[in-house]
Amino acid sequence: MSMAGFELKPLSQSMAESIKSRLTTANNRVNSGLTVKEENGGICFGWMGRTLTVASAWR
């Protein structure tokens, strides 16, 4: 999207930590294999070691 004039606005550390803590709680109950990691200013959501989608913010 940067080629179209948009610039990446990194998501906050607190947002990523909040999502991680919620999924950790859910994983302890279900052991579903869900993962959340920060990468290149976005938050990657995955399952069983594979990234399924990425959330990012652009301006």
N, C-alpha and C positions, 0 to 999 in steps of 0.2 A: 504494500500500500504506500510505501514511502516514495515509489516512483510517481504516484499520483499527487504528491505534495503533502501527504499526511506524515506526521511524526509520532513515533511510539511514545506513549506515556506509561512508564513502568507502574505496575500495580503495587500497592503498599505492602510492606512486610507484614503488617498486622492483619491484612486481609488474607494473605496466604496462610499465616499461622492459625487464624480462626477456622479456615476451611480444613486444614490438616487436623486440628484437634477434634473437629466434629466427625471427620471420617475415621479417625483413630478410635473414637468411642464406638462408632457403628461397626468398625472392623472387629473390635474386641467381642462384640455380641454375635456377629455373623461370620467373621473371617472370610470376607468376600473377595479379598485380593485387590481392593481399590487403592490407588496411589494418587498423591498430589505432589507435584514438585514445581519449583520456580525455575524458569529457564528463559533467558533472553528477554526479560521484562514481562513475561506472561506467566500464567499458571497452567501447567499441563495436568490434565486428568487422565488417568490410565487404569488399566485392569490387567492383572497378570503380567506386569512388566512392559506393556505396550501402551503408548500414548493414543488415546481415543479422540480427544479434542483439546483445544487450547483456548483460554480466555485471555484477551488482551484489550488494551484501551488505546485509541488513536485520536489524534486531534489534527 
